[in-house]
């Protein structure tokens, strides 16, 4: 969530903003679903497994988009997203 929020804010400052549009959108979606999933986990929701699967899917999509950009914040975000996706998939079983 933190890496996506940082990437989102950094992407908004990039010179070619239109090229970053998909990255910005996925950063927001990913940060939001990560926060929601963490909150659901802290509340012992009955839907944690389902939410973790969705969170993993969104994290993978965000990571795949971010890895296409050479900016350091995008590369760090991609790494964090892939790590989060792996952890979420393990919890979704």
C-alpha positions as CSV (number, residue, x, y, z in Angstrom):
1,X,0.0,0.0,0.0
2,X,2.8,2.4,0.9
3,X,4.8,1.7,-2.2
4,X,1.7,2.2,-4.4
5,X,0.9,5.5,-2.7
6,X,4.5,6.7,-3.1
7,X,4.5,5.6,-6.8
8,X,1.1,7.3,-7.4
9,X,2.4,10.6,-5.9
10,X,5.7,10.4,-7.8
11,X,4.0,9.5,-11.1
12,X,1.9,12.6,-10.9
13,X,5.1,14.6,-10.9
14,X,6.5,13.0,-14.0
15,X,7.0,15.0,-17.2
16,X,5.0,12.7,-19.5
17,X,1.9,12.3,-17.4
18,X,-0.2,10.8,-20.1
19,X,2.3,7.9,-20.4
20,X,1.8,7.2,-16.7
21,X,-2.0,7.2,-16.7
22,X,-2.4,3.4,-16.3
23,X,0.3,3.3,-13.7
24,X,-1.4,6.0,-11.7
25,X,-4.8,4.4,-11.8
26,X,-3.5,0.9,-10.8
27,X,-1.4,2.5,-8.0
28,X,-4.6,4.0,-6.5
29,X,-6.7,0.8,-7.0
30,X,-3.9,-1.4,-5.5
31,X,-3.4,0.9,-2.5
32,X,-7.1,0.9,-1.9
33,X,-7.6,-2.8,-2.1
34,X,-4.5,-3.5,0.0
35,X,-5.9,-1.2,2.7
36,X,-9.3,-2.7,2.6
37,X,-7.9,-6.3,2.7
38,X,-5.7,-5.4,5.7
39,X,-8.7,-3.9,7.5
40,X,-10.8,-7.0,6.8
41,X,-8.1,-9.2,8.1
42,X,-7.9,-7.1,11.3
43,X,-11.6,-7.6,11.8
44,X,-11.5,-11.4,11.2
45,X,-13.8,-11.1,8.2
46,X,-15.3,-14.3,6.8
47,X,-14.2,-13.1,3.4
48,X,-10.5,-12.8,3.9
49,X,-9.5,-15.6,1.5
50,X,-11.6,-14.1,-1.3
51,X,-10.3,-10.6,-0.6
52,X,-6.7,-11.9,-0.5
53,X,-7.2,-13.5,-4.0
54,X,-8.6,-10.2,-5.4
55,X,-5.8,-8.3,-3.7
56,X,-3.2,-10.6,-5.2
57,X,-4.7,-10.1,-8.7
58,X,-4.7,-6.3,-8.4
59,X,-1.2,-6.4,-7.0
60,X,0.0,-8.5,-9.9
61,X,-1.6,-6.1,-12.4
62,X,-0.1,-3.1,-10.7
63,X,3.3,-4.8,-10.6
64,X,3.2,-5.7,-14.2
65,X,2.3,-2.1,-15.2
66,X,4.9,-0.6,-12.9
67,X,7.7,-2.8,-14.2
68,X,7.2,-1.4,-17.6
69,X,8.5,2.0,-16.4
70,X,12.1,2.8,-15.8
71,X,11.5,5.2,-12.9
72,X,12.9,4.0,-9.6
73,X,9.6,4.5,-7.8
74,X,7.9,2.3,-10.3
75,X,10.5,-0.4,-10.0
76,X,10.3,-0.4,-6.2
77,X,6.5,-0.5,-6.5
78,X,6.6,-3.5,-8.8
79,X,8.8,-5.4,-6.4
80,X,6.5,-4.6,-3.5
81,X,3.4,-5.5,-5.5
82,X,4.8,-8.9,-6.5
83,X,5.8,-9.6,-2.9
84,X,2.3,-8.7,-1.7
85,X,0.7,-10.8,-4.4
86,X,2.7,-13.8,-3.3
87,X,1.8,-13.3,0.4
88,X,-1.9,-12.8,-0.5
89,X,-2.0,-15.9,-2.6
90,X,-0.5,-17.9,0.3
91,X,-3.3,-16.6,2.5
92,X,-6.0,-17.3,-0.1
93,X,-5.5,-21.0,0.0
